[in-house]
């Protein structure tokens, strides 16, 4: 059986932790940052675990965890 291909846009967006959880970056950090407080921007800077509803779909894009971001 041939190797499975990694979905490259998924590999750039998600990363897999050592325990197997899939992490993603938070939204609302790209622009209009003058009006956001420093506390809010700091909180948005950290990665979060993806929801369980989307996990199955995203794992199809990342068959090999080492290719994630």
Jmol script that loads the backbone (N, CA, C; Angstrom):
load data "model"
ATOM      1  N   UNK A   1       0.845  -1.186   0.000  1.00  0.00           N
ATOM      2  CA  UNK A   1       0.000   0.000   0.000  1.00  0.00           C
ATOM      3  C   UNK A   1       0.889   1.248   0.000  1.00  0.00           C
ATOM      4  N   UNK A   2       0.591   2.231  -0.863  1.00  0.00           N
ATOM      5  CA  UNK A   2       1.424   3.436  -0.903  1.00  0.00           C
ATOM      6  C   UNK A   2       1.215   4.312   0.332  1.00  0.00           C
ATOM      7  N   UNK A   3       2.153   5.224   0.492  1.00  0.00           N
ATOM      8  CA  UNK A   3       2.050   6.155   1.607  1.00  0.00           C
ATOM      9  C   UNK A   3       0.853   7.079   1.426  1.00  0.00           C
ATOM     10  N   UNK A   4       0.279   7.505   2.543  1.00  0.00           N
ATOM     11  CA  UNK A   4      -0.812   8.478   2.483  1.00  0.00           C
ATOM     12  C   UNK A   4      -0.208   9.869   2.364  1.00  0.00           C
ATOM     13  N   UNK A   5      -0.889  10.738   1.628  1.00  0.00           N
ATOM     14  CA  UNK A   5      -0.389  12.096   1.460  1.00  0.00           C
ATOM     15  C   UNK A   5      -0.943  13.005   2.541  1.00  0.00           C
ATOM     16  N   UNK A   6      -0.086  13.885   3.048  1.00  0.00           N
ATOM     17  CA  UNK A   6      -0.490  14.874   4.029  1.00  0.00           C
ATOM     18  C   UNK A   6      -1.114  16.061   3.317  1.00  0.00           C
ATOM     19  N   UNK A   7      -2.245  16.515   3.807  1.00  0.00           N
ATOM     20  CA  UNK A   7      -2.896  17.706   3.261  1.00  0.00           C
ATOM     21  C   UNK A   7      -2.092  18.904   3.746  1.00  0.00           C
ATOM     22  N   UNK A   8      -1.405  19.579   2.842  1.00  0.00           N
ATOM     23  CA  UNK A   8      -0.421  20.572   3.243  1.00  0.00           C
ATOM     24  C   UNK A   8      -1.025  21.800   3.918  1.00  0.00           C
ATOM     25  N   UNK A   9      -2.240  22.198   3.528  1.00  0.00           N
ATOM     26  CA  UNK A   9      -2.837  23.336   4.224  1.00  0.00           C
ATOM     27  C   UNK A   9      -3.189  22.950   5.659  1.00  0.00           C
ATOM     28  N   UNK A  10      -3.577  21.701   5.864  1.00  0.00           N
ATOM     29  CA  UNK A  10      -3.852  21.236   7.225  1.00  0.00           C
ATOM     30  C   UNK A  10      -2.589  21.156   8.052  1.00  0.00           C
ATOM     31  N   UNK A  11      -1.489  20.763   7.419  1.00  0.00           N
ATOM     32  CA  UNK A  11      -0.222  20.665   8.137  1.00  0.00           C
ATOM     33  C   UNK A  11       0.265  22.043   8.583  1.00  0.00           C
ATOM     34  N   UNK A  12      -0.111  23.088   7.838  1.00  0.00           N
ATOM     35  CA  UNK A  12       0.288  24.441   8.216  1.00  0.00           C
ATOM     36  C   UNK A  12      -0.604  25.016   9.307  1.00  0.00           C
ATOM     37  N   UNK A  13      -1.838  24.529   9.405  1.00  0.00           N
ATOM     38  CA  UNK A  13      -2.796  25.099  10.354  1.00  0.00           C
ATOM     39  C   UNK A  13      -2.830  24.404  11.696  1.00  0.00           C
ATOM     40  N   UNK A  14      -2.529  23.112  11.720  1.00  0.00           N
ATOM     41  CA  UNK A  14      -2.695  22.325  12.942  1.00  0.00           C
ATOM     42  C   UNK A  14      -1.380  21.691  13.338  1.00  0.00           C
ATOM     43  N   UNK A  15      -1.273  21.384  14.624  1.00  0.00           N
ATOM     44  CA  UNK A  15      -0.128  20.619  15.098  1.00  0.00           C
ATOM     45  C   UNK A  15      -0.635  19.581  16.083  1.00  0.00           C
ATOM     46  N   UNK A  16       0.084  18.478  16.176  1.00  0.00           N
ATOM     47  CA  UNK A  16      -0.302  17.389  17.055  1.00  0.00           C
ATOM     48  C   UNK A  16       0.680  17.354  18.216  1.00  0.00           C
ATOM     49  N   UNK A  17       0.156  17.296  19.437  1.00  0.00           N
ATOM     50  CA  UNK A  17       1.002  17.258  20.620  1.00  0.00           C
ATOM     51  C   UNK A  17       1.540  15.849  20.822  1.00  0.00           C
ATOM     52  N   UNK A  18       2.434  15.708  21.795  1.00  0.00           N
ATOM     53  CA  UNK A  18       3.015  14.396  22.086  1.00  0.00           C
ATOM     54  C   UNK A  18       1.966  13.421  22.607  1.00  0.00           C
ATOM     55  N   UNK A  19       0.923  13.934  23.232  1.00  0.00           N
ATOM     56  CA  UNK A  19      -0.131  13.064  23.741  1.00  0.00           C
ATOM     57  C   UNK A  19      -1.201  12.773  22.702  1.00  0.00           C
ATOM     58  N   UNK A  20      -1.093  13.393  21.502  1.00  0.00           N
ATOM     59  CA  UNK A  20      -2.011  13.091  20.420  1.00  0.00           C
ATOM     60  C   UNK A  20      -3.138  14.086  20.228  1.00  0.00           C
ATOM     61  N   UNK A  21      -3.165  15.157  21.017  1.00  0.00           N
ATOM     62  CA  UNK A  21      -4.199  16.169  20.831  1.00  0.00           C
ATOM     63  C   UNK A  21      -3.844  17.056  19.643  1.00  0.00           C
ATOM     64  N   UNK A  22      -4.865  17.516  18.930  1.00  0.00           N
ATOM     65  CA  UNK A  22      -4.647  18.401  17.786  1.00  0.00           C
ATOM     66  C   UNK A  22      -4.904  19.829  18.235  1.00  0.00           C
ATOM     67  N   UNK A  23      -3.927  20.691  18.002  1.00  0.00           N
ATOM     68  CA  UNK A  23      -4.009  22.082  18.429  1.00  0.00           C
ATOM     69  C   UNK A  23      -4.161  22.980  17.204  1.00  0.00           C
ATOM     70  N   UNK A  24      -4.779  24.149  17.431  1.00  0.00           N
ATOM     71  CA  UNK A  24      -4.943  25.142  16.371  1.00  0.00           C
ATOM     72  C   UNK A  24      -4.707  26.519  16.971  1.00  0.00           C
ATOM     73  N   UNK A  25      -4.423  27.482  16.100  1.00  0.00           N
ATOM     74  CA  UNK A  25      -4.273  28.869  16.535  1.00  0.00           C
ATOM     75  C   UNK A  25      -5.653  29.499  16.648  1.00  0.00           C
ATOM     76  N   UNK A  26      -5.773  30.529  17.464  1.00  0.00           N
ATOM     77  CA  UNK A  26      -7.052  31.204  17.639  1.00  0.00           C
ATOM     78  C   UNK A  26      -7.221  32.309  16.603  1.00  0.00           C
ATOM     79  N   UNK A  27      -8.456  32.607  16.307  1.00  0.00           N
ATOM     80  CA  UNK A  27      -8.788  33.638  15.326  1.00  0.00           C
ATOM     81  C   UNK A  27      -8.796  35.023  15.994  1.00  0.00           C
ATOM     82  N   UNK A  28      -9.090  36.048  15.225  1.00  0.00           N
ATOM     83  CA  UNK A  28      -9.239  37.442  15.682  1.00  0.00           C
ATOM     84  C   UNK A  28      -7.943  38.037  16.190  1.00  0.00           C
ATOM     85  N   UNK A  29      -6.841  37.658  15.604  1.00  0.00           N
ATOM     86  CA  UNK A  29      -5.560  38.193  16.011  1.00  0.00           C
ATOM     87  C   UNK A  29      -4.868  38.924  14.855  1.00  0.00           C
ATOM     88  N   UNK A  30      -5.432  38.838  13.659  1.00  0.00           N
ATOM     89  CA  UNK A  30      -4.734  39.312  12.472  1.00  0.00           C
ATOM     90  C   UNK A  30      -4.673  40.812  12.288  1.00  0.00           C
ATOM     91  N   UNK A  31      -5.757  41.524  12.598  1.00  0.00           N
ATOM     92  CA  UNK A  31      -5.768  42.971  12.364  1.00  0.00           C
ATOM     93  C   UNK A  31      -6.721  43.622  13.352  1.00  0.00           C
ATOM     94  N   UNK A  32      -6.803  44.941  13.292  1.00  0.00           N
ATOM     95  CA  UNK A  32      -7.593  45.751  14.240  1.00  0.00           C
ATOM     96  C   UNK A  32      -7.168  45.505  15.682  1.00  0.00           C
ATOM     97  N   UNK A  33      -5.866  45.424  15.886  1.00  0.00           N
ATOM     98  CA  UNK A  33      -5.350  45.107  17.213  1.00  0.00           C
ATOM     99  C   UNK A  33      -5.225  46.324  18.123  1.00  0.00           C
ATOM    100  N   UNK A  34      -5.409  47.516  17.592  1.00  0.00           N
ATOM    101  CA  UNK A  34      -5.297  48.714  18.420  1.00  0.00           C
ATOM    102  C   UNK A  34      -6.427  48.764  19.435  1.00  0.00           C
ATOM    103  N   UNK A  35      -7.600  48.306  19.023  1.00  0.00           N
ATOM    104  CA  UNK A  35      -8.759  48.385  19.916  1.00  0.00           C
ATOM    105  C   UNK A  35      -8.809  47.240  20.926  1.00  0.00           C
ATOM    106  N   UNK A  36      -7.987  46.210  20.740  1.00  0.00           N
ATOM    107  CA  UNK A  36      -7.993  45.071  21.653  1.00  0.00           C
ATOM    108  C   UNK A  36      -7.012  45.308  22.787  1.00  0.00           C
ATOM    109  N   UNK A  37      -7.387  44.861  23.971  1.00  0.00           N
ATOM    110  CA  UNK A  37      -6.514  45.047  25.128  1.00  0.00           C
ATOM    111  C   UNK A  37      -5.329  44.083  25.042  1.00  0.00           C
ATOM    112  N   UNK A  38      -4.280  44.388  25.781  1.00  0.00           N
ATOM    113  CA  UNK A  38      -3.103  43.534  25.793  1.00  0.00           C
ATOM    114  C   UNK A  38      -3.440  42.166  26.360  1.00  0.00           C
ATOM    115  N   UNK A  39      -4.293  42.149  27.364  1.00  0.00           N
ATOM    116  CA  UNK A  39      -4.712  40.881  27.968  1.00  0.00           C
ATOM    117  C   UNK A  39      -5.425  39.995  26.946  1.00  0.00           C
ATOM    118  N   UNK A  40      -6.286  40.598  26.146  1.00  0.00           N
ATOM    119  CA  UNK A  40      -7.027  39.851  25.129  1.00  0.00           C
ATOM    120  C   UNK A  40      -6.100  39.327  24.043  1.00  0.00           C
ATOM    121  N   UNK A  41      -5.139  40.159  23.621  1.00  0.00           N
ATOM    122  CA  UNK A  41      -4.203  39.739  22.584  1.00  0.00           C
ATOM    123  C   UNK A  41      -3.288  38.625  23.085  1.00  0.00           C
ATOM    124  N   UNK A  42      -2.878  38.698  24.349  1.00  0.00           N
ATOM    125  CA  UNK A  42      -2.068  37.639  24.944  1.00  0.00           C
ATOM    126  C   UNK A  42      -2.821  36.318  24.979  1.00  0.00           C
ATOM    127  N   UNK A  43      -4.104  36.378  25.339  1.00  0.00           N
ATOM    128  CA  UNK A  43      -4.931  35.176  25.415  1.00  0.00           C
ATOM    129  C   UNK A  43      -5.135  34.565  24.024  1.00  0.00           C
ATOM    130  N   UNK A  44      -5.309  35.425  23.016  1.00  0.00           N
ATOM    131  CA  UNK A  44      -5.502  34.939  21.655  1.00  0.00           C
ATOM    132  C   UNK A  44      -4.215  34.386  21.046  1.00  0.00           C
ATOM    133  N   UNK A  45      -3.081  34.699  21.654  1.00  0.00           N
ATOM    134  CA  UNK A  45      -1.801  34.259  21.122  1.00  0.00           C
ATOM    135  C   UNK A  45      -1.547  32.778  21.354  1.00  0.00           C
ATOM    136  N   UNK A  46      -2.228  32.163  22.322  1.00  0.00           N
ATOM    137  CA  UNK A  46      -1.961  30.770  22.649  1.00  0.00           C
ATOM    138  C   UNK A  46      -2.799  29.837  21.786  1.00  0.00           C
ATOM    139  N   UNK A  47      -2.296  28.623  21.586  1.00  0.00           N
ATOM    140  CA  UNK A  47      -3.021  27.607  20.838  1.00  0.00           C
ATOM    141  C   UNK A  47      -4.081  26.964  21.716  1.00  0.00           C
ATOM    142  N   UNK A  48      -5.120  26.422  21.080  1.00  0.00           N
ATOM    143  CA  UNK A  48      -6.183  25.731  21.798  1.00  0.00           C
ATOM    144  C   UNK A  48      -6.422  24.370  21.148  1.00  0.00           C
ATOM    145  N   UNK A  49      -7.013  23.464  21.901  1.00  0.00           N
ATOM    146  CA  UNK A  49      -7.344  22.141  21.388  1.00  0.00           C
ATOM    147  C   UNK A  49      -8.579  22.260  20.507  1.00  0.00           C
ATOM    148  N   UNK A  50      -8.586  21.560  19.372  1.00  0.00           N
ATOM    149  CA  UNK A  50      -9.743  21.623  18.484  1.00  0.00           C
ATOM    150  C   UNK A  50     -10.921  20.893  19.104  1.00  0.00           C
ATOM    151  N   UNK A  51     -12.117  21.208  18.634  1.00  0.00           N
ATOM    152  CA  UNK A  51     -13.312  20.575  19.170  1.00  0.00           C
ATOM    153  C   UNK A  51     -13.384  19.124  18.711  1.00  0.00           C
ATOM    154  N   UNK A  52     -14.037  18.305  19.491  1.00  0.00           N
ATOM    155  CA  UNK A  52     -14.150  16.889  19.163  1.00  0.00           C
ATOM    156  C   UNK A  52     -14.997  16.667  17.919  1.00  0.00           C
ATOM    157  N   UNK A  53     -15.903  17.609  17.608  1.00  0.00           N
ATOM    158  CA  UNK A  53     -16.743  17.489  16.422  1.00  0.00           C
ATOM    159  C   UNK A  53     -15.913  17.571  15.143  1.00  0.00           C
ATOM    160  N   UNK A  54     -14.823  18.326  15.155  1.00  0.00           N
ATOM    161  CA  UNK A  54     -13.991  18.510  13.968  1.00  0.00           C
ATOM    162  C   UNK A  54     -12.765  17.607  13.947  1.00  0.00           C
ATOM    163  N   UNK A  55     -12.519  16.899  15.034  1.00  0.00           N
ATOM    164  CA  UNK A  55     -11.259  16.156  15.156  1.00  0.00           C
ATOM    165  C   UNK A  55     -11.127  15.051  14.104  1.00  0.00           C
ATOM    166  N   UNK A  56     -12.187  14.320  13.839  1.00  0.00           N
ATOM    167  CA  UNK A  56     -12.112  13.218  12.886  1.00  0.00           C
ATOM    168  C   UNK A  56     -11.757  13.726  11.492  1.00  0.00           C
ATOM    169  N   UNK A  57     -12.360  14.834  11.097  1.00  0.00           N
ATOM    170  CA  UNK A  57     -12.099  15.409   9.780  1.00  0.00           C
ATOM    171  C   UNK A  57     -10.654  15.903   9.663  1.00  0.00           C
ATOM    172  N   UNK A  58     -10.157  16.525  10.710  1.00  0.00           N
ATOM    173  CA  UNK A  58      -8.812  17.091  10.667  1.00  0.00           C
ATOM    174  C   UNK A  58      -7.756  15.998  10.713  1.00  0.00           C
ATOM    175  N   UNK A  59      -8.021  14.917  11.436  1.00  0.00           N
ATOM    176  CA  UNK A  59      -7.054  13.809  11.484  1.00  0.00           C
ATOM    177  C   UNK A  59      -6.866  13.144  10.120  1.00  0.00           C
ATOM    178  N   UNK A  60      -7.866  13.232   9.253  1.00  0.00           N
ATOM    179  CA  UNK A  60      -7.702  12.716   7.893  1.00  0.00           C
ATOM    180  C   UNK A  60      -6.669  13.523   7.116  1.00  0.00           C
ATOM    181  N   UNK A  61      -6.568  14.805   7.425  1.00  0.00           N
ATOM    182  CA  UNK A  61      -5.597  15.664   6.751  1.00  0.00           C
ATOM    183  C   UNK A  61      -4.183  15.437   7.262  1.00  0.00           C
ATOM    184  N   UNK A  62      -4.044  14.925   8.473  1.00  0.00           N
ATOM    185  CA  UNK A  62      -2.727  14.743   9.095  1.00  0.00           C
ATOM    186  C   UNK A  62      -2.492  13.269   9.409  1.00  0.00           C
ATOM    187  N   UNK A  63      -2.258  12.430   8.387  1.00  0.00           N
ATOM    188  CA  UNK A  63      -2.066  11.016   8.677  1.00  0.00           C
ATOM    189  C   UNK A  63      -0.774  10.735   9.433  1.00  0.00           C
ATOM    190  N   UNK A  64       0.225  11.593   9.268  1.00  0.00           N
ATOM    191  CA  UNK A  64       1.493  11.430   9.956  1.00  0.00           C
ATOM    192  C   UNK A  64       1.726  12.665  10.818  1.00  0.00           C
ATOM    193  N   UNK A  65       1.651  12.548  12.131  1.00  0.00           N
ATOM    194  CA  UNK A  65       1.721  13.733  13.004  1.00  0.00           C
ATOM    195  C   UNK A  65       3.010  14.539  12.875  1.00  0.00           C
ATOM    196  N   UNK A  66       4.093  13.926  12.420  1.00  0.00           N
ATOM    197  CA  UNK A  66       5.355  14.676  12.359  1.00  0.00           C
ATOM    198  C   UNK A  66       5.322  15.785  11.315  1.00  0.00           C
ATOM    199  N   UNK A  67       4.370  15.726  10.360  1.00  0.00           N
ATOM    200  CA  UNK A  67       4.307  16.753   9.334  1.00  0.00           C
ATOM    201  C   UNK A  67       3.535  17.988   9.773  1.00  0.00           C
ATOM    202  N   UNK A  68       2.948  17.963  10.962  1.00  0.00           N
ATOM    203  CA  UNK A  68       2.165  19.123  11.375  1.00  0.00           C
ATOM    204  C   UNK A  68       3.089  20.235  11.803  1.00  0.00           C
ATOM    205  N   UNK A  69       2.769  21.416  11.458  1.00  0.00           N
ATOM    206  CA  UNK A  69       3.433  22.688  11.694  1.00  0.00           C
ATOM    207  C   UNK A  69       4.555  22.555  12.653  1.00  0.00           C
TER     208      UNK A  69
END
end "model"
wireframe off; spacefill off
backbone 0.3
color backbone group
